[in-house]
Amino acid sequence: MINETQISNCKKMQRDAQRQVYEYMAPKLYRLCKRYLKKEEEIEEALADAFYTIFTKIEQLKEVQAFEAWARKITVNHCLATIKKNTNFNMYLDDVKLLSQPFTEEINHLEEEDLLNLLNHIPDGCKTVFNLFVIEGYGHKEIAAMLNISEGTSKSQLNASKTKLKELVNKLYYQKAK
């Protein structure tokens, strides 16, 4: 847990405090970046940029208790900047196929890690909106503003991501359960 002294020392640009904060937060923020980005070099770049912003803007942090949420938001924004450069959020909307088979009870036993791995197999636009809506808890209006897309596109991407994930689960897990 990050404490008030560490934050105060980071505000004074003390390297030891920055190292402690980095060592505590890096694994968490790395996993966050990995949820949004696929390429290792993009993940590492977004993480480095996020820490640069965290340490150079830490004066803006009002409450120590909000540090982790604040750091997560900064990291998400750096991931989104990378994604926006490389993703057309309107591209995959016509590519979604309907499921041919229903889910069974066995599929409900998917682990979180399985879901996160499956996210790497859906289009980037779908993955990004899914992460923002389902995992981060943003609304479609917020997502639209963050990604410079319409709310309708955000909703379509979310539906497409759910359909793609169901398709993958059906294909990879339902078939194995038989």
Stockholm file with secondary structure:
# STOCKHOLM 1.0

chainA/1-178         MINETQISNCKKMQRDAQRQVYEYMAPKLYRLCKRYLKKEEEIEEALADAFYTIFTKIEQLKEVQAFEAWARKITVNHCLATIKKNTNFNMYLDDVKLLSQPFTEEINHLEEEDLLNLLNHIPDGCKTVFNLFVIEGYGHKEIAAMLNISEGTSKSQLNASKTKLKELVNKLYYQKAK
#=GR chainA/1-178 SS CCCHHHHHHHHTTCHHHHHHHHHHHHHHHHHHHHHHCCSHHHHHHHHHHHHHHHHHHGGGCCCGGGHHHHHHHHHHHHHHHHHHHHCCTTTTGGGCCCCSSCCCGGGGGCCHHHHHHHHTTSCHHHHHHHIIIIISCCCHHHHHHHHTCCHHHHHHHHHHHHHHHHHHHIIIIIHHHC
#=GC SS_cons         CCCHHHHHHHHTTCHHHHHHHHHHHHHHHHHHHHHHCCSHHHHHHHHHHHHHHHHHHGGGCCCGGGHHHHHHHHHHHHHHHHHHHHCCTTTTGGGCCCCSSCCCGGGGGCCHHHHHHHHTTSCHHHHHHHIIIIISCCCHHHHHHHHTCCHHHHHHHHHHHHHHHHHHHIIIIIHHHC
//
